[in-house]
Protein backbone atom coordinates (compact mmCIF):
# COMPACT_ATOMS: atom_id res chain seq x y z
CA UNK A 1 0.00 0.00 0.00
CA UNK A 2 1.42 3.34 -1.08
CA UNK A 3 -0.61 6.30 0.13
CA UNK A 4 -1.48 8.92 -2.47
CA UNK A 5 -0.45 11.45 0.18
CA UNK A 6 3.14 10.16 0.19
CA UNK A 7 5.76 11.49 -2.22
CA UNK A 8 7.41 8.60 -4.07
CA UNK A 9 9.77 9.56 -6.88
CA UNK A 10 9.12 7.66 -10.14
CA UNK A 11 12.79 6.62 -10.13
CA UNK A 12 12.46 4.81 -6.78
CA UNK A 13 12.48 1.00 -6.89
CA UNK A 14 9.74 -0.32 -4.62
CA UNK A 15 9.55 -4.02 -3.77
CA UNK A 16 6.51 -6.21 -3.20
CA UNK A 17 4.09 -5.64 -0.31
CA UNK A 18 5.73 -2.36 0.72
CA UNK A 19 3.68 0.04 2.85
CA UNK A 20 4.38 3.77 2.51
CA UNK A 21 2.21 5.86 4.81
CA UNK A 22 0.85 9.36 4.18
CA UNK A 23 3.39 12.22 4.17
CA UNK A 24 6.40 9.94 3.83
CA UNK A 25 9.04 11.10 1.33
CA UNK A 26 10.91 8.69 -0.96
CA UNK A 27 13.56 10.27 -3.19
CA UNK A 28 14.99 9.24 -6.54
CA UNK A 29 17.80 6.65 -6.65
CA UNK A 30 16.37 4.65 -3.77
CA UNK A 31 15.49 0.99 -3.30
CA UNK A 32 12.96 -0.28 -0.75
CA UNK A 33 12.89 -4.04 -0.23
CA UNK A 34 9.89 -6.37 -0.08
CA UNK A 35 7.60 -5.95 2.88
CA UNK A 36 9.25 -2.78 4.21
CA UNK A 37 7.18 -0.16 6.01
CA UNK A 38 7.80 3.59 5.78
CA UNK A 39 5.81 5.51 8.38
CA UNK A 40 4.43 9.07 8.14
CA UNK A 41 6.98 11.88 7.82
CA UNK A 42 9.89 9.47 7.37
CA UNK A 43 12.33 10.44 4.58
CA UNK A 44 14.21 7.96 2.39
CA UNK A 45 16.74 10.07 0.50
CA UNK A 46 18.94 9.78 -2.58
CA UNK A 47 21.29 6.80 -2.48
CA UNK A 48 19.42 4.82 0.17
CA UNK A 49 18.88 1.06 0.04
CA UNK A 50 16.35 -0.34 2.52
CA UNK A 51 16.30 -4.09 3.14
CA UNK A 52 13.27 -6.37 3.16
CA UNK A 53 10.82 -6.06 6.07
CA UNK A 54 12.68 -3.11 7.58
CA UNK A 55 10.52 -0.47 9.26
CA UNK A 56 11.41 3.23 9.21
CA UNK A 57 9.37 5.14 11.77
CA UNK A 58 7.93 8.64 11.95
CA UNK A 59 10.35 11.50 11.33
CA UNK A 60 13.41 9.33 10.65
CA UNK A 61 15.77 10.46 7.87
CA UNK A 62 17.71 7.72 6.10
CA UNK A 63 20.36 8.70 3.56
CA UNK A 64 20.72 12.31 4.68
CA UNK A 65 23.51 14.30 3.07
CA UNK A 66 26.76 13.91 5.05
CA UNK A 67 27.54 16.44 7.77
CA UNK A 68 31.14 16.84 6.69
CA UNK A 69 33.28 19.55 5.12
CA UNK A 70 34.98 16.77 3.13
CA UNK A 71 31.85 15.97 1.14
CA UNK A 72 31.45 17.90 -2.09
CA UNK A 73 28.37 16.30 -3.57
CA UNK A 74 29.85 12.92 -4.53
CA UNK A 75 27.13 10.31 -5.25
CA UNK A 76 27.19 7.82 -2.41
CA UNK A 77 25.05 5.31 -0.56
CA UNK A 78 23.32 4.50 2.71
CA UNK A 79 22.53 0.79 3.05
CA UNK A 80 20.20 -0.61 5.73
CA UNK A 81 19.83 -4.38 5.96
CA UNK A 82 16.74 -6.53 6.27
CA UNK A 83 14.50 -6.80 9.34
CA UNK A 84 15.75 -3.59 10.95
CA UNK A 85 13.81 -1.15 13.10
CA UNK A 86 14.75 2.50 12.52
CA UNK A 87 12.81 4.39 15.16
CA UNK A 88 11.49 7.93 15.38
CA UNK A 89 13.67 10.91 14.40
CA UNK A 90 16.80 8.87 13.77
CA UNK A 91 19.24 10.33 11.23
CA UNK A 92 21.54 8.15 9.13
CA UNK A 93 23.92 9.99 6.79
CA UNK A 94 25.23 8.50 3.58
CA UNK A 95 28.95 8.18 2.76
CA UNK A 96 31.19 11.08 1.77
CA UNK A 97 32.98 8.94 -0.83
CA UNK A 98 31.75 8.25 -4.33
CA UNK A 99 30.28 4.76 -4.60
CA UNK A 100 30.82 3.93 -0.92
CA UNK A 101 28.23 3.48 1.80
CA UNK A 102 27.24 4.03 5.38
CA UNK A 103 26.04 0.56 6.42
CA UNK A 104 23.56 -0.75 8.97
CA UNK A 105 23.46 -4.57 9.00
CA UNK A 106 20.49 -6.89 9.29
CA UNK A 107 18.19 -7.17 12.30
CA UNK A 108 19.49 -4.02 13.97
CA UNK A 109 17.34 -2.00 16.38
CA UNK A 110 18.15 1.70 16.03
CA UNK A 111 16.17 3.55 18.68
CA UNK A 112 14.69 7.04 18.65
CA UNK A 113 16.71 10.22 18.08
CA UNK A 114 19.96 8.43 17.41
CA UNK A 115 22.44 9.61 14.78
CA UNK A 116 24.69 7.43 12.61
CA UNK A 117 27.12 9.58 10.64
CA UNK A 118 28.83 9.11 7.28
CA UNK A 119 30.78 5.92 6.56
CA UNK A 120 29.97 4.31 9.89
CA UNK A 121 29.53 0.54 9.71
CA UNK A 122 27.04 -1.14 12.03
CA UNK A 123 27.19 -4.93 11.79
CA UNK A 124 24.28 -7.36 12.27
CA UNK A 125 22.14 -7.68 15.43
CA UNK A 126 23.30 -4.39 16.97
CA UNK A 127 21.12 -2.37 19.36
CA UNK A 128 21.59 1.40 19.19
CA UNK A 129 19.86 3.02 22.16
CA UNK A 130 17.87 6.23 22.34
CA UNK A 131 19.94 9.33 21.61
CA UNK A 132 23.13 7.46 20.72
CA UNK A 133 25.61 9.37 18.55
CA UNK A 134 27.91 7.37 16.25
CA UNK A 135 30.51 9.50 14.49
CA UNK A 136 31.89 9.06 11.00
CA UNK A 137 33.94 5.97 10.07
CA UNK A 138 33.17 4.25 13.40
CA UNK A 139 32.63 0.49 13.36
CA UNK A 140 30.25 -1.29 15.73
CA UNK A 141 30.44 -5.07 15.47
CA UNK A 142 27.71 -7.69 15.80
CA UNK A 143 25.63 -8.33 18.94
CA UNK A 144 26.79 -5.14 20.62
CA UNK A 145 24.47 -2.88 22.63
CA UNK A 146 25.06 0.86 22.79
CA UNK A 147 22.95 2.08 25.70
CA UNK A 148 21.05 5.36 25.62
CA UNK A 149 22.98 8.60 25.08
CA UNK A 150 26.33 6.90 24.60
CA UNK A 151 28.76 8.47 22.15
CA UNK A 152 31.14 6.69 19.77
CA UNK A 153 33.89 8.93 18.39
CA UNK A 154 35.10 8.95 14.80
CA UNK A 155 37.23 5.98 13.83
CA UNK A 156 36.46 3.96 16.95
CA UNK A 157 36.02 0.19 16.62
CA UNK A 158 33.67 -1.51 19.07
CA UNK A 159 34.08 -5.30 19.15
CA UNK A 160 31.43 -8.03 19.20
CA UNK A 161 29.24 -8.72 22.20
CA UNK A 162 30.12 -5.44 23.90
CA UNK A 163 27.80 -3.56 26.26
CA UNK A 164 28.43 0.18 26.33
CA UNK A 165 26.69 1.72 29.34
CA UNK A 166 24.40 4.74 29.04
CA UNK A 167 26.15 8.09 28.63
CA UNK A 168 29.55 6.50 28.05
CA UNK A 169 31.94 8.31 25.69
CA UNK A 170 33.91 5.84 23.59
CA UNK A 171 37.03 7.38 22.11
CA UNK A 172 39.01 4.38 20.93
CA UNK A 173 38.81 0.67 20.32
CA UNK A 174 36.72 -1.54 22.58
CA UNK A 175 37.74 -5.23 22.62
CA UNK A 176 35.02 -7.89 22.34
CA UNK A 177 32.95 -9.37 25.18
CA UNK A 178 33.45 -6.40 27.51
CA UNK A 179 31.28 -3.99 29.47
CA UNK A 180 32.42 -0.39 29.07
CA UNK A 181 31.18 2.61 31.04
CA UNK A 182 31.91 6.10 32.35
CA UNK A 183 33.53 9.09 30.70
CA UNK A 184 36.17 8.56 29.43
CA UNK A 185 35.40 4.93 28.71
CA UNK A 186 36.64 2.44 31.31
CA UNK A 187 36.60 -1.34 31.45
CA UNK A 188 33.84 -2.51 33.81
CA UNK A 189 33.94 -6.29 33.36
CA UNK A 190 32.92 -9.08 31.02
CA UNK A 191 29.52 -9.08 29.29
CA UNK A 192 28.69 -12.47 30.79
CA UNK A 193 24.90 -12.11 30.77
CA UNK A 194 24.71 -11.52 27.01
CA UNK A 195 27.34 -14.16 26.30
CA UNK A 196 25.42 -16.75 28.31
CA UNK A 197 21.88 -15.89 27.23
CA UNK A 198 22.29 -14.58 23.69
CA UNK A 199 25.52 -16.26 22.66
CA UNK A 200 24.79 -19.58 24.41
CA UNK A 201 28.43 -19.63 25.54
CA UNK A 202 29.53 -22.04 28.24
CA UNK A 203 30.79 -21.04 31.66
CA UNK A 204 34.24 -22.31 30.65
CA UNK A 205 34.34 -19.89 27.70
CA UNK A 206 33.14 -17.00 29.84
CA UNK A 207 35.78 -17.84 32.45
CA UNK A 208 38.49 -17.88 29.76
CA UNK A 209 37.38 -14.45 28.51
CA UNK A 210 37.41 -13.09 32.07
CA UNK A 211 40.95 -14.40 32.57
CA UNK A 212 42.05 -12.67 29.34
CA UNK A 213 40.81 -9.34 30.59
CA UNK A 214 42.31 -9.77 34.04
CA UNK A 215 45.66 -9.84 32.25
CA UNK A 216 44.83 -6.84 30.06
CA UNK A 217 43.14 -4.59 32.59
CA UNK A 218 43.90 -5.74 36.12
CA UNK A 219 47.49 -7.00 36.13
CA UNK A 220 49.16 -3.59 36.03
CA UNK A 221 51.37 -4.61 33.13
CA UNK A 222 51.49 -3.35 29.55
CA UNK A 223 49.07 -4.61 26.93
CA UNK A 224 52.04 -6.10 25.08
CA UNK A 225 52.97 -8.24 28.08
CA UNK A 226 49.32 -9.02 28.81
CA UNK A 227 48.93 -10.61 25.38
CA UNK A 228 52.00 -12.76 25.96
CA UNK A 229 50.56 -13.93 29.28
CA UNK A 230 47.21 -14.72 27.65
CA UNK A 231 48.84 -16.95 25.07
CA UNK A 232 50.89 -18.73 27.74
CA UNK A 233 48.26 -19.09 30.46
CA UNK A 234 44.92 -19.61 28.69
CA UNK A 235 43.99 -22.60 26.56
CA UNK A 236 43.30 -21.69 22.92
CA UNK A 237 39.67 -21.12 21.99
CA UNK A 238 37.87 -19.00 19.40
CA UNK A 239 37.03 -16.29 21.91
CA UNK A 240 40.56 -16.04 23.29
CA UNK A 241 41.97 -15.81 19.78
CA UNK A 242 39.40 -13.17 18.82
CA UNK A 243 40.44 -11.00 21.76
CA UNK A 244 44.14 -11.31 20.96
CA UNK A 245 43.60 -10.64 17.25
CA UNK A 246 41.41 -7.60 17.94
CA UNK A 247 43.98 -6.00 20.25
CA UNK A 248 46.93 -6.79 17.98
CA UNK A 249 45.12 -5.54 14.88
CA UNK A 250 44.70 -2.16 16.61
CA UNK A 251 48.37 -1.98 17.55
CA UNK A 252 47.54 -2.53 21.26
CA UNK A 253 45.49 0.67 21.34
CA UNK A 254 42.32 -0.19 23.29
CA UNK A 255 40.25 1.67 25.84
CA UNK A 256 41.56 0.69 29.26
CA UNK A 257 41.15 1.15 32.99
CA UNK A 258 44.20 3.00 34.24
CA UNK A 259 45.33 3.78 30.71
CA UNK A 260 47.68 0.78 30.33
CA UNK A 261 47.79 0.86 26.53
CA UNK A 262 51.47 1.52 25.89
CA UNK A 263 53.88 -1.26 24.94
CA UNK A 264 56.42 0.35 27.26
CA UNK A 265 54.31 0.72 30.43
Secondary structure, DSSP 8 states (H G I E B T S, - for coil): -B-TTSEE-TT-EE-TT-EE-TT-EE-SS-EE-TT-EE-TT-EE-TTEEE-TT-EE-TT-EEEE----TT--S---EEEE-TT-EE-TT-EEE--SSTT-EEEE-TT-EE-TT-EE-TT-EE-TT-EE-TT-EE-TT-EE-TT-EE-TT-EE-TT-EE-TT-EE-TT-EE-S-B-TTEEEETTTTEEEEE-HHHHHHTS---HHHHHHHHHHHHHHHSSSS-HHHHHHHHHHHS---HHHHHHHHHHHHTTT----GGG---TT-
